[in-house]
Amino acid sequence: MVRIHPPLLLRGDEVLILVNRYKCGYCGTCVGVCPSNALDLIELWLEIDQDSCSDCRSCVDVCPVGALAMEVE
């Protein structure tokens, strides 16, 4: 299987940003880099507004512990 990094998005694809809550240190780095303000850190909980997400992958790339992943459906 060939994996394209970042994933090739086709029109109509739904993209989800997934958080591994066991890995996430809630540092807020992803929140600061998101150009569409789709991420919000509330106390020790990371909220993702999937509808606002621009699928740029910045949050996934900047996460220091690899807690974020992009899933294309």
N, C-alpha and C positions, 0 to 999 in steps of 0.2 A: 504494500500500500504506500502510495506517495502522499506525504503530508506537505501542504503549502503553509508557510509561516510568513506573515499572518494568513489566516484562512481566506480563500478567495470567496468574496461575497457576491451572490447573484441576486438580481432584482427579485424581491418577494421572500428572500431568506429572512428568517427571524433569528436575531442574535440575542443571546442572553449572557450577562456577566454573572458568573457564579462565585460565591465566597466560601472558602473553606474556613469555617469558624474555629477549627482547631489550630490552624496555622496563623490566622490573622492576629497581629499584635495590636491592632487598632491605633496605628501610628498616625494615620491621616495623610500619608504621602499621596495616596491615590486621589483623595478628595481635592488636594491642592493642585493636581495636574489635570483634572477633568475640565475640558473646554466647554462642556455643555452643562456643568453643575449638576450632573446626574447622581453624584454620590454625596452622601451626608453622613457625618460621624456624630451620632447622638450617644453621649456617654460612652459606653462600651458596646455599641451596636452600629454596624455599617449598613446604611440604607441605600439601596440602588433603585433609582427611578428608571426602569427599563425603557419607558416611552420617551424619556428625554435623552437617552444615550445615543450618541452619534456614531457608535461602533468604531471609534478611532483606535481603540486598544491601548491608549496611553496608560490607563490605570493598571492593566495587566502587565505591561512592560516595566513599570516603575516599582511595582510591589517588591520590597526587599526580601520577603520570605516566600514569594510564590503562592500567595493565598488566593489570588484572583485568576480566573480562567474564562476564556471566551468560548461559548458553545454555539455553533451554527446549526439551526434546525431546518 
